[in-house]
C-alpha cells in the first residue's frame, strides 16, 4: 500500500470514529443533528475514495496481465510436452 492510500484509510477510520462519537454526543446532549450528518457524508466520501484508490493499486495493468497470460501459455506447452 502506498502512503497515499494509507493516509486516506486513516482519515476514513478517524472520520468513522468521530461520526460515532458525535452520534452519542448528540443523543446525550440533544443537540442539532447537522454535525452528525456532515461527518457521515464526509466519512462516506472518504470511504468511496479509499476504496477506489485501493482497488486501483491492487489491479494489474494491461502489460502485467499480458505477461501472465504469456507465462501461462509457456507453462501449458511445457506440461503438454512432458506428458
N, C-alpha and C positions, 0 to 999 in steps of 0.2 A: 504494500500500500504506500502510496506517495504521501508526502507531507500535506498536500492539498486535501486529499480525501480524509486523512486523519483529522485535520483541523475541522473540516465540515462535519465529520462524525461526532467530534467532541462538542461542537456548537449545538448540534441536534440533540445530543444527550443532555446538555446543560439546559437547553430550552424546554425539553420534556420535563425535567425535574422542576424547573421554575414554574412551568404550567401547572403541574400537580400541586406544588406549594401554593400557588396563587388561588387554586380552586379551594383548598382548605382554608386559606386566609379569608377569602371572600365569603365562604359559608359561615365561618366563625364570627366575623365582624359585620356580616350582612352589608357588604359594600357593593359598588357598581360592578357589573359583570363584564364591562368593556375590556378590562385588562386581561381577564381570563381568555376572552375571545381573541384578543390581539396576540397573546402568547401562543394560543392554539394555532392560529393562522401562520405565525412565524415558524412554529415547530413543524407544521405540515409542509411549508415551503422548503425549509432546510432538509427535511426528510426526503422529499422528492429529489432535491438537488443532490443529496448524498447518495441516494440510490442510483441516480443517473451517472455520477462520477465513478462510483464503484463498479457499475456494470461496464462502463467504457474501459476501465482499467483491466477488467478480467476477460473481456472478449479478445479473441485472437484477431490479428489483422489478416487481410486477404493473402498477403505474402506468407504468413505463418501457416494458414490453412492449406495453401498450395504445397508448401514444403512437407507438411504432414501427409497429405494425400500422395505425394510422390514417394515418400518413405514407405508408406503402407503398400503401395504397388510393388516396390522393390522387395519388401519382406514377403509378400504373397508369391512373387516369382521364385524367390529362394526356397520357400516352403514347398512350392509345387515341384521344383526340380529335385528336392530331397526325397520325395515320395516315389 
